[in-house]
Amino acid sequence: MPEEKTFQFEIVTPEGKVYSETVESVIAPGVDGYFGVLAGHTPFMTALKIGEIRVRTHGETVLFATTGGFVEVLPHRMTLLAETAEEASRIDVSRALAAKERAEKRLKSRSPDVDVERARLALARALNRLRVAQHAGVRIG
Amino acid sequence: MATLRDIKRRIASVRSTQQITKAMKMVAAAKLRKAQERLYKARPYAYQIAQVLGHVAARVDRSAHPLLADREPNRVGYVIVTGDRGLCGSFNTNILRHAHEELDSVQAETVGLITVGRKAVQHFDKLDVQVLGRYMNFFNELEFSHAMAIASLIRDKFLDHELDHIYVIYNEFKSAVQQRIVVEQILPIVPELPEKEKHPSEYLFEPSPQAILDPLLDRYLNVRVWRILLESYAAEQGARMTAMEAATENAEEMIHNLILHYNKARQASITKEIIEIVSGAEALKS
């Protein structure tokens, strides 16, 4: 019997379950850098940062944009608790573009009532969404 | 005695009230369905994050994080969650009554309240109690950011030692026709520890359990408040639906009685007229 090469992968957000599938591999943005998971991985847990989740399933690649969260890996199961997770094709590109411009404008204004940290995070989130959409082949005009 | 016109007018008025309660019942049913759906979507996340927290907490000491610190409950805080609107039966009054029972029985030097929902805010502002935070008129467009605002206030009060223990009093959604008042401790956080045998002994944390604990506890708290708000909102809509259904039925019964009354009065007036005619004719004869 061939060794089991797949595992169960779930993405759960406060707005509901986003994804639940048997997958071959997952690449996720850990706080210490991107990491890959295959079936039979040692149990581990880490926090996530803003980035791209790349899932290989049935020979296809599915991309998600996430703004962070936590992930728990068990040998046959991986659970990703994301703050937000959007599948690449569902990313609202025009909204992300607008958010990017708004954040850039706020950062440039240098006025004292701008929360710089917040604006930077907003910018990072917007750029990440755009990048993931682009990786999935969405045109950004 | 009420004249026929009066009774007719009353029937019309009860009927128009009935139309309103019927419409409100239907609106509540639609809102309930949406709220229920949202709640059911949020529950798996809340459940999973509690589980993950348990795994981490099993590896660290309880003194590892200030949000886990169990202090003497000298200053106690209560988050009281009601609805923004009335006309939902005893939903709001039950919560307020329960809150008063809690407040009367608590053994603490000081008590601070955080009122959530317009009914709670208005009720406690009239009384001589310390209110540390007020949140109202948001349930109609409930968003995660509302939960975050409340969570961040109670977190600050707890970390600044303004409050040692914080409880939440709210309605839990059991089913469309059933709510249950719950009093839960929300701070300090008490993680549910996992069952020993199910827990893998080899478990890596990156970068470390402590580093994960901080964002995880924050997140856990936000999600918990979020779930509580969703529970309460769904319960409120359920209570309103039931109350409006009962009101519609009562109106029906009232209309029925009024019609009976009307018919009796009509009959009486006809009888009276006939007697008058007959006795008039008798008088002419003689």
Interface residues (C-beta under 8 A of the other chain):
Chain A: V12 T13 P14 E15 G16 K17 G30 V31 D32 T42 P43 F44 M45 T46 A47 G69 F70 E72 L74 T79 L81 E83
Chain B: K41 A42 P44 Y45 A46 Q48 I49 V52 H55 V56 F144 P200 E202 Y203 L204 F205 E206 P207 A211 I212 P215 L216 R219 V223 W226
